[in-house]
Amino acid sequence: MVSKYAVFDRARLRLKPLAERVNDLDAAHWLALDEIAEPYADPQLPAVAERIVRARERGAARILMMGAHLLRAGVNRQIIDLIERGFLDHIAMNGAGVIHDYELARIGATTESVARYIATGEFGLWRETAELNAWVREAAAAGLGLGENAGRHIEESDYRFKELSVLAAAWRCSVPVTVHVGIGYDILHEHPNCDGAAYGAASYRDFLIFARSVERLEGGVLLSFGSAIMAPEVYLKALAMARNVAHQEGRVLRDFATAVFDLVPIQGDVHRELPKSDPGYYFRPHKTMLVRTVADGGASFYFCGDHRATFPALRRAILDCA
């Protein structure tokens, strides 16, 4: 059967080189390893840091879930340092995260102006970035994860700024980076060489890799930085799968900590669910990560602040505790 609806013919698109794009962020924006852009302090940070250190000692999961804004905050070197020291053993990001990581590694700049380029129909349609679509097809054909194959290619490249790539560092350290893609969310899906089936295969493999890491969460820590939808939703489903198997095997998966770092102020007790009449009820990191999934024995923490300040502060707290 053939669809009765017409589809957009991508062959009509005109792509431009990245060299012609004006970027909002260049490599100078990324913090040096021990540079402090803004001070940040919270009395709960040492408790989270200690849990991460203890999790590393016992081999429990230390998972960082992130929105792409964490990378745009300029803290790649701080993330990489925690990967290399073994304090993070799984990174989960959305599709935008892999795009920013790739562009930064390749040209030392990223982030185009939506307002500028959507008016001319150029937004997202840059030739070089579409190389990621070829890597996704390759990952699907070879049975690799999307993040795994992207990290491998960046690490093996001669890109001038690849030392800023979180994906490449994770590949070197055999730490999985899983990329959780929503079709139509990312600029890569505009391109003529985008293969939706390949994205489904590679990103679903990443989801299963992530669920496997969640199985090790007992005694561990899950961090979420700036992801209002992807992180809580992907985590929720993976945790259900991991607990289903644990229950069958006579194990429990409840003694772990979640820590959410975001810009959204949460009114009232962060450990209690808001009523449905309150718009804050629909902020998923609160009800999912801070309340529901740790209600039977876990612990949760909330930190409100700019990622450019909070992530370096967390790193310093971890190193102080180690």
Secondary structure per residue as TSV (DSSP state, phi and psi in degrees):
chain	resnum	aa	ss	phi	psi
A	1	M	-	360.0	141.6
A	2	V	-	-110.5	139.7
A	3	S	-	-59.9	142.7
A	4	K	S	-86.5	2.2
A	5	Y	S	-108.3	140.7
A	6	A	-	-74.3	151.2
A	7	V	-	-118.2	160.3
A	8	F	-	-69.3	129.9
A	9	D	-	-87.3	104.8
A	10	R	G	-70.5	-15.1
A	11	A	G	-64.7	-17.7
A	12	R	G	-80.1	-11.4
A	13	L	-	-71.5	146.4
A	14	R	-	-112.3	120.8
A	15	L	-	-100.3	149.0
A	16	K	B	-120.1	156.6
A	17	P	-	-74.9	150.7
A	18	L	G	-59.6	-26.7
A	19	A	G	-60.9	-22.1
A	20	E	G	-91.1	-4.3
A	21	R	-	-88.5	139.2
A	22	V	-	-89.8	123.8
A	23	N	E	-103.8	144.4
A	24	D	E	-79.1	-24.7
A	25	L	E	-129.4	134.6
A	26	D	E	-122.4	178.6
A	27	A	G	-59.6	-25.5
A	28	A	G	-65.2	-19.8
A	29	H	G	-71.9	-23.3
A	30	W	S	-80.1	128.7
A	31	L	-	-65.3	143.1
A	32	A	-	-66.2	161.9
A	33	L	T	-55.3	-44.9
A	34	D	T	-109.3	19.0
A	35	E	-	-78.1	139.6
A	36	I	-	-114.3	112.4
A	37	A	S	-76.5	-46.5
A	38	E	S	-141.2	140.0
A	39	P	-	-71.2	146.0
A	40	Y	-	-148.1	133.3
A	41	A	-	-140.1	143.4
A	42	D	-	-151.9	132.0
A	43	P	T	-63.0	-15.0
A	44	Q	T	-90.0	-13.5
A	45	L	H	-57.0	-44.0
A	46	P	H	-60.2	-32.5
A	47	A	H	-67.0	-41.4
A	48	V	H	-66.8	-43.3
A	49	A	H	-59.0	-44.1
A	50	E	H	-62.9	-38.6
A	51	R	H	-64.1	-37.9
A	52	I	H	-66.6	-42.8
A	53	V	H	-62.5	-45.1
A	54	R	H	-65.4	-36.3
A	55	A	H	-63.6	-40.8
A	56	R	H	-62.2	-40.7
A	57	E	H	-62.9	-36.9
A	58	R	H	-94.8	-1.4
A	59	G	T	78.1	18.9
A	60	A	-	-82.9	163.8
A	61	A	-	-66.2	140.8
A	62	R	E	-128.0	92.1
A	63	I	E	-104.1	132.2
A	64	L	E	-112.5	117.4
A	65	M	E	-105.1	141.3
A	66	M	E	-147.9	149.9
A	67	G	-	-85.6	164.5
A	68	A	T	-65.4	-19.2
A	69	H	H	-62.8	-25.4
A	70	L	H	-64.4	-40.1
A	71	L	H	-68.5	-40.7
A	72	R	H	-68.2	-18.2
A	73	A	T	-71.0	-13.6
A	74	G	T	90.7	26.3
A	75	V	-	-110.5	24.1
A	76	N	H	-56.3	-42.4
A	77	R	H	-64.5	-34.6
A	78	Q	H	-69.2	-40.0
A	79	I	H	-63.3	-47.6
A	80	I	H	-59.7	-40.7
A	81	D	H	-61.0	-41.1
A	82	L	H	-70.9	-31.2
A	83	I	H	-64.7	-49.1
A	84	E	H	-65.4	-30.0
A	85	R	T	-84.4	-6.1
A	86	G	T	86.3	10.7
A	87	F	S	-83.4	-17.2
A	88	L	-	-123.0	129.1
A	89	D	-	-124.9	11.9
A	90	H	E	-160.2	133.6
A	91	I	E	-119.9	131.8
A	92	A	E	-124.6	130.4
A	93	M	E	-139.4	168.9
A	94	N	E	-88.8	180.0
A	95	G	H	-63.6	-33.6
A	96	A	H	-63.8	-31.2
A	97	G	H	-61.2	-44.4
A	98	V	H	-68.6	-31.0
A	99	I	H	-67.4	-48.6
A	100	H	H	-62.9	-40.8
A	101	D	H	-61.9	-45.0
A	102	Y	H	-64.6	-49.7
A	103	E	H	-62.3	-41.3
A	104	L	H	-62.4	-44.4
A	105	A	H	-63.9	-38.3
A	106	R	H	-79.8	-45.8
A	107	I	H	-120.7	-2.1
A	108	G	S	71.9	24.4
A	109	A	E	-159.3	159.5
A	110	T	E	-164.6	173.9
A	111	T	E	76.2	97.9
A	112	E	E	-90.6	160.1
A	113	S	-	-80.4	115.2
A	114	V	H	-61.0	-45.9
A	115	A	H	-58.8	-38.9
A	116	R	H	-71.9	-47.5
A	117	Y	H	-92.7	-18.1
A	118	I	H	-72.4	-28.3
A	119	A	T	-66.1	-30.5
A	120	T	T	-101.6	0.5
A	121	G	T	72.8	22.3
A	122	E	-	-102.7	-10.1
A	123	F	T	-55.8	123.3
A	124	G	T	82.4	-9.6
A	125	L	-	-97.9	69.8
A	126	W	B	-117.9	130.7
A	127	R	T	-58.0	-52.1
A	128	E	G	-62.6	-39.4
A	129	T	G	-60.8	-27.8
A	130	A	G	-65.1	-11.5
A	131	E	H	-57.6	-30.8
A	132	L	H	-59.4	-32.2
A	133	N	H	-63.3	-36.8
A	134	A	H	-65.9	-38.7
A	135	W	H	-67.0	-32.9
A	136	V	H	-68.3	-43.8
A	137	R	H	-60.3	-42.3
A	138	E	H	-63.2	-42.3
A	139	A	H	-60.9	-45.2
A	140	A	H	-62.6	-43.2
A	141	A	H	-67.7	-32.4
A	142	A	H	-94.9	-1.3
A	143	G	T	73.6	31.6
A	144	L	-	-104.9	160.4
A	145	G	-	-76.0	156.4
A	146	L	H	-63.0	-50.6
A	147	G	H	-64.7	-36.1
A	148	E	H	-60.6	-48.6
A	149	N	H	-71.6	-37.0
A	150	A	H	-64.5	-43.2
A	151	G	H	-61.8	-40.6
A	152	R	H	-61.6	-46.7
A	153	H	H	-65.4	-41.9
A	154	I	H	-65.4	-42.7
A	155	E	H	-63.1	-35.8
A	156	E	H	-86.7	-1.6
A	157	S	S	-83.4	174.5
A	158	D	-	-107.3	26.3
A	159	Y	-	-59.9	135.2
A	160	R	T	-63.9	-32.7
A	161	F	T	-111.7	26.6
A	162	K	G	-67.6	-14.0
A	163	E	G	-67.0	-13.8
A	164	L	G	-92.3	-1.1
A	165	S	-	-82.9	118.1
A	166	V	H	-66.4	-39.0
A	167	L	H	-64.1	-41.9
A	168	A	H	-65.6	-43.0
A	169	A	H	-62.4	-42.3
A	170	A	H	-64.1	-40.6
A	171	W	H	-59.6	-44.8
A	172	R	H	-59.3	-37.5
A	173	C	T	-93.6	5.0
A	174	S	T	56.8	38.9
A	175	V	-	-104.6	122.0
A	176	P	-	-66.9	135.4
A	177	V	E	-111.6	116.4
A	178	T	E	-104.4	136.8
A	179	V	E	-113.7	118.6
A	180	H	E	-106.6	100.4
A	181	V	-	-98.2	138.2
A	182	G	-	-108.9	121.0
A	183	I	T	-61.9	129.6
A	184	G	T	93.5	-7.2
A	185	Y	S	-79.8	-29.0
A	186	D	S	-115.6	153.9
A	187	I	G	-61.1	-26.6
A	188	L	G	-61.9	-25.1
A	189	H	G	-78.4	-8.8
A	190	E	G	-77.5	-22.5
A	191	H	S	-79.6	149.0
A	192	P	T	-59.5	-26.7
A	193	N	T	-93.3	13.0
A	194	C	-	-77.6	131.6
A	195	D	-	-116.2	105.1
A	196	G	H	-61.1	-37.7
A	197	A	H	-65.4	-38.5
A	198	A	H	-65.3	-41.0
A	199	Y	H	-60.1	-43.3
A	200	G	H	-59.7	-45.2
A	201	A	H	-66.7	-48.3
A	202	A	H	-71.2	-41.2
A	203	S	H	-74.3	-31.8
A	204	Y	H	-69.2	-37.3
A	205	R	H	-59.2	-40.9
A	206	D	H	-61.1	-38.6
A	207	F	H	-61.7	-41.1
A	208	L	H	-69.7	-34.0
A	209	I	H	-63.9	-41.7
A	210	F	H	-63.2	-45.5
A	211	A	H	-60.1	-35.8
A	212	R	H	-64.0	-39.9
A	213	S	H	-65.6	-37.7
A	214	V	H	-63.0	-27.7
A	215	E	T	-60.1	-22.3
A	216	R	T	-96.6	17.0
A	217	L	-	-77.9	-16.4
A	218	E	T	-58.2	122.3
A	219	G	T	79.8	5.4
A	220	G	-	-107.0	-165.4
A	221	V	E	-140.7	137.7
A	222	L	E	-120.9	121.8
A	223	L	E	-104.9	141.7
A	224	S	E	-130.0	120.3
A	225	F	E	-115.2	109.2
A	226	G	S	63.3	38.0
A	227	S	-	-128.2	102.8
A	228	A	S	-80.4	-23.1
A	229	I	S	-118.7	-61.2
A	230	M	H	-55.7	-54.8
A	231	A	H	-59.3	-53.9
A	232	P	H	-64.4	-34.7
A	233	E	H	-75.1	-43.9
A	234	V	H	-66.0	-43.3
A	235	Y	H	-59.9	-42.9
A	236	L	H	-60.1	-46.2
A	237	K	H	-69.4	-41.0
A	238	A	H	-64.8	-38.6
A	239	L	H	-65.9	-38.3
A	240	A	H	-60.7	-43.0
A	241	M	H	-64.0	-46.2
A	242	A	H	-64.7	-39.4
A	243	R	H	-72.0	-31.7
A	244	N	H	-59.7	-47.4
A	245	V	H	-69.7	-41.8
A	246	A	H	-60.2	-41.6
A	247	H	H	-61.4	-41.6
A	248	Q	H	-64.4	-30.6
A	249	E	T	-95.3	7.1
A	250	G	T	74.7	22.8
A	251	R	-	-109.5	167.4
A	252	V	-	-120.0	156.0
A	253	L	-	-139.0	79.6
A	254	R	-	-143.7	-17.8
A	255	D	-	-93.8	78.7
A	256	F	-	-148.9	171.4
A	257	A	E	-121.0	144.4
A	258	T	E	-116.9	143.8
A	259	A	E	-137.1	121.1
A	260	V	E	-106.3	130.5
A	261	F	E	-119.0	119.3
A	262	D	E	-154.3	176.9
A	263	L	S	-97.2	-7.2
A	264	V	-	-84.6	118.9
A	265	P	-	-68.5	131.6
A	266	I	-	-101.9	122.3
A	267	Q	-	-83.0	137.3
A	268	G	S	83.4	-156.9
A	269	D	-	-78.0	118.4
A	270	V	T	-68.3	-14.5
A	271	H	T	-95.2	7.0
A	272	R	S	-125.6	140.3
A	273	E	-	-73.7	136.3
A	274	L	-	-77.0	155.6
A	275	P	-	-68.2	155.0
A	276	K	T	-63.5	-19.6
A	277	S	T	-74.1	-13.4
A	278	D	S	-94.2	125.4
A	279	P	G	-55.1	-27.4
A	280	G	G	-64.4	-18.0
A	281	Y	G	-58.3	-29.4
A	282	Y	G	-90.1	5.7
A	283	F	-	-83.0	99.1
A	284	R	H	-59.4	-38.2
A	285	P	I	-56.9	-31.8
A	286	H	I	-67.8	-62.9
A	287	K	I	-70.8	-33.0
A	288	T	I	-83.3	-51.8
A	289	M	I	-88.9	-31.0
A	290	L	I	-96.5	-17.9
A	291	V	I	-122.9	-70.7
A	292	R	G	-63.3	-44.8
A	293	T	G	-81.9	-8.6
A	294	V	G	-117.1	15.0
A	295	A	T	-69.5	-18.7
A	296	D	T	-109.4	30.2
A	297	G	T	139.9	-7.3
A	298	G	-	-88.8	-175.5
A	299	A	E	-131.2	152.0
A	300	S	E	-141.0	154.1
A	301	F	E	-140.7	145.8
A	302	Y	E	-128.7	134.1
A	303	F	E	-128.8	122.3
A	304	C	E	-104.9	119.7
A	305	G	S	170.8	170.9
A	306	D	-	-69.5	133.9
A	307	H	H	-60.0	-30.2
A	308	R	H	-65.6	-20.5
A	309	A	H	-101.9	-41.2
A	310	T	H	-73.3	-38.7
A	311	F	H	-68.0	-47.1
A	312	P	H	-58.9	-34.8
A	313	A	H	-65.5	-40.2
A	314	L	H	-64.6	-43.6
A	315	R	H	-58.9	-45.3
A	316	R	H	-61.7	-39.3
A	317	A	H	-64.9	-38.7
A	318	I	H	-63.9	-47.0
A	319	L	H	-66.3	-33.5
A	320	D	H	-66.2	-31.8
A	321	C	H	-84.8	-28.3
A	322	A	-	-68.5	360.0
